[in-house]
Amino acid sequence: MKACTFQDIFDETMLQKLTDSLSVSLGVNIRLCRDISALTDSDIKIVLGEAPVAGFVVETSPAKPLSAERLADIRGSLTLLAEQLSQLGYQILYLKSLVNSLEDQEALHKKERSLLAEMAEKDSLTGLYNHRKFEEVMEEYSGRTDLSICIISADANFLKLTNDVFGHESGDQMLKKIAMIMSKLARQGWTVARCGGDEFRVLLPDTKLISARDYCRRVAHNCKNEHSYAFPLSVALGVAEWQCGKETLQECFSRADEKMYQNKAELKKELHLPDYILERLFDRQILNEDILKYTIQVVCDFSRYLGLSESRVQKATLAARYEDIGMAQLPDCFMIRGQSKTPEEQQMLQGHVTRGYEMARQFEQLYQIADIILCCHENWAGNSYPRKLSGTQIALEARIIRIANNYCYWVVPTAFGTSLSKDEARERLIKYSGDMYDPELVEKFIHFADAYGY
């Protein structure tokens, strides 16, 4: 069989490139490499036996043994070449890792640039476009005369009240929900933006006024049907169609904004927020509607029986209706009845009085009864919450409500347990007279209950 040399493995061009690369990159002696390249297959076989060389096994007849000196030179040369090739491979791997690292960094920078660009035009809370982006879109469409364009101005109702009463986290959740509804119902190509605070805007290109009004109706309807918040999810909306050639887009928005404020005033008349809160408390079974109605009637009649002026009767009746409005701030998982309370839960429950006082001060129609609400759970003996008032320090209306509320709670049948008979309820009032209740009022209440059939 013909002797096989390194030249059979590498052609002259490839061999020259290999040796030149080694000499330039690693300082390998070119002559040494060429000496090695001149080895015959017999030389290699004597050194390496039947081991693979450059991807194949040498298959030749036995060769004449080399001298010890020649054999030592060959072994040394091969070892040096292997070391240099190993270093070259390591450097190649290192360079590849650098290239990969640079590519990864470039991909990361590209992603960061994309994120920054998105942040520059998106509202961080809702994910909608921000005011800056909306103005850019307005500018883009301001020169278009070939499209029907509508603009919507929207304003979330009760945001400040939600923030003041329930905290900014609740207000943020409300804004997110409104944003989700407006975005979900919008067509592709519309620009829905939150332009700060409780203000939203929508630009609707290629859209007629009838379609824009339908969108507003659907947004309002979806918000109205959302009952997972202590306050109603409500948004005031105004829409206008651009009269191209007669006004600017900004002037069109001003007309939409004016209609939004008109809608806001109408919604304020329709929505009686304190009653909405009570309805939610009934739904959560925090309060019992039957007990509350009975209490209101008893307080009204008892106040008149005591000879209070009509204005004080009305105040007492109003306070009886909303005395526990502060319970709206209790978590949804909170149970009023049916299980024992931890000290933390008991403190949370007692805190509803102060919260109710703070809430009443937020409503124009309840502001006058806020002080009565604050002391509706005080005891005559001064051993209750929130301020440990005693005796006549407690408002008369609050002392009336204290007696009437407990009496009605005892005698009105509920799903939570058996109620007391009227006689048992009166005995309990007498038992705690002078401690929880004004003793003089207890005596008058019993006479009143007999006279009025309560």
CORJO-V189313 format. One record per pair of residues at least 12 apart in sequence whose ideal C-beta (glycine too) atoms are under 8 Angstrom apart, sorted by the first residue. I is the first residue (numbers start at 1). J is the second residue. Records with the same first field share a line. If there is no record, write none. Layout:
I = J + J
This chain:
1 = 59 + 60 + 61
3 = 40 + 41 + 42 + 60
4 = 40 + 41 + 58 + 60
5 = 37 + 38 + 39 + 40 + 41
6 = 36 + 37 + 38 + 39 + 54
7 = 37
9 = 53 + 54 + 55 + 56
10 = 37 + 54
15 = 37
18 = 33
19 = 33 + 34 + 37
21 = 88
22 = 84 + 85 + 88
25 = 88 + 91
26 = 84 + 87 + 88
28 = 80 + 81 + 84
32 = 77 + 80 + 81
33 = 81
35 = 77
36 = 74 + 77 + 78 + 81
39 = 74
40 = 63
41 = 58 + 60 + 63
42 = 60 + 62 + 63 + 64
43 = 63 + 66 + 74
44 = 58
45 = 58 + 60 + 63
46 = 63 + 65 + 66 + 71
47 = 71 + 74 + 75 + 78
120 = 132
121 = 133 + 136
123 = 179 + 193 + 194
125 = 172 + 175 + 176 + 179 + 194
126 = 175 + 176 + 179 + 180 + 194
127 = 179 + 183
128 = 179 + 182 + 183 + 192 + 193 + 194 + 200
129 = 191 + 192 + 193 + 194
130 = 193 + 194 + 195
131 = 193 + 194 + 195 + 196
133 = 191 + 193
134 = 191 + 193 + 195 + 201 + 203
137 = 191 + 203
138 = 203 + 249 + 250 + 253
141 = 203 + 205 + 249
142 = 248 + 249
144 = 205 + 244
145 = 244 + 245
147 = 205 + 206
148 = 206 + 207 + 208 + 241 + 242
149 = 203 + 204 + 205 + 206 + 207 + 241 + 242 + 244 + 249 + 252
150 = 203 + 204 + 207 + 208 + 209 + 211 + 212 + 239 + 240 + 241 + 242
151 = 201 + 202 + 203 + 204 + 239 + 240 + 242 + 249 + 252 + 253 + 256
152 = 200 + 201 + 202 + 204 + 212 + 215 + 216 + 237 + 238 + 239 + 256
153 = 199 + 200 + 201 + 237 + 238 + 239 + 253 + 256 + 257 + 259 + 260
154 = 178 + 182 + 199 + 200 + 201 + 202 + 219 + 235 + 236 + 237 + 238 + 260
155 = 198 + 199 + 200 + 235 + 236 + 260 + 261 + 264
156 = 174 + 175 + 178 + 198 + 199 + 200 + 234 + 235
157 = 198 + 232 + 234 + 235 + 236 + 264 + 267 + 268 + 271
158 = 174 + 231 + 232 + 234 + 273
159 = 171 + 174 + 175 + 197 + 198
160 = 198
161 = 231 + 273 + 362
162 = 174 + 229 + 230 + 231
164 = 358 + 362
165 = 230 + 231 + 328 + 329 + 355 + 358 + 359 + 362
166 = 230 + 231 + 328 + 329
170 = 229 + 230
173 = 229
174 = 229 + 231 + 233
175 = 194 + 198
177 = 223 + 226 + 229 + 233
178 = 200 + 223 + 233 + 235
179 = 192 + 194 + 200
181 = 219 + 222 + 223 + 226
182 = 200 + 202 + 219 + 235
185 = 215 + 218 + 219 + 222
186 = 202 + 215
187 = 204 + 207
189 = 205 + 206
190 = 202 + 203 + 204 + 205 + 207
191 = 203
200 = 235
201 = 253
202 = 215
208 = 241
209 = 239 + 240 + 241
212 = 239 + 241
213 = 239
216 = 237 + 239
219 = 235 + 237
220 = 234 + 235 + 237
223 = 235
227 = 280 + 283
230 = 277 + 280 + 328 + 329
231 = 273 + 276 + 277
232 = 271 + 273 + 276
234 = 267 + 271
236 = 260 + 261 + 263 + 264 + 267
237 = 260 + 263
238 = 255 + 256 + 257 + 258 + 259 + 260 + 261 + 262 + 263
239 = 256 + 259
240 = 252 + 253 + 255 + 256 + 259
273 = 363
274 = 322 + 325 + 363 + 365 + 366
277 = 325 + 328 + 359
278 = 292 + 321 + 322 + 325
280 = 328
281 = 324 + 325 + 327 + 328
284 = 332
285 = 336
286 = 324 + 327 + 330 + 334 + 336
287 = 324 + 327
288 = 412 + 414
290 = 412 + 414
291 = 408 + 409 + 412 + 414
292 = 321
294 = 408 + 412
295 = 320 + 401 + 404 + 405 + 408 + 409
296 = 317 + 320 + 321
298 = 404 + 407 + 408 + 454
299 = 316 + 317 + 320 + 400 + 401 + 404 + 405
300 = 313 + 316 + 317 + 320
301 = 448 + 452 + 454
302 = 400 + 403 + 404 + 445 + 448
303 = 316 + 317 + 397 + 400
305 = 444 + 448 + 451 + 452
306 = 400 + 444
308 = 396
312 = 396 + 397
315 = 368 + 369 + 372 + 397
316 = 372 + 397 + 400 + 401
318 = 366 + 368 + 369
319 = 369 + 372 + 373 + 376 + 397 + 398 + 401
320 = 401 + 404 + 405
322 = 356 + 360 + 366 + 369 + 373
323 = 356 + 372 + 373 + 376 + 401 + 405
324 = 352 + 356
325 = 356 + 359 + 360 + 366 + 373
326 = 351 + 352 + 353 + 354 + 355 + 356 + 357 + 358 + 359 + 373
327 = 352 + 356
328 = 355 + 359
329 = 352 + 355
330 = 348 + 349 + 352
334 = 348 + 349
336 = 349
337 = 416 + 417
338 = 416
350 = 377 + 385 + 386
351 = 386
353 = 373 + 374 + 376 + 377 + 385 + 386
354 = 374 + 386
356 = 373 + 374
357 = 370 + 371 + 373 + 374
360 = 373
371 = 395
372 = 395 + 397 + 398 + 401
374 = 386 + 387
375 = 387 + 389 + 394 + 395 + 398
376 = 398 + 401 + 402 + 405
377 = 402
378 = 390 + 393 + 394 + 398 + 402
379 = 435 + 436 + 437
380 = 394 + 399 + 434 + 435 + 436 + 437 + 438 + 439
381 = 434 + 435 + 436
383 = 435
384 = 436
391 = 438
394 = 438
399 = 437 + 438 + 441
400 = 441
402 = 436 + 437
403 = 429 + 437 + 438 + 441 + 442 + 445
404 = 445
406 = 428 + 429 + 436
407 = 425 + 426 + 429 + 445 + 449 + 454
410 = 424 + 425 + 428
411 = 425
422 = 449 + 454
426 = 446 + 449
429 = 442 + 445 + 446
430 = 442 + 446
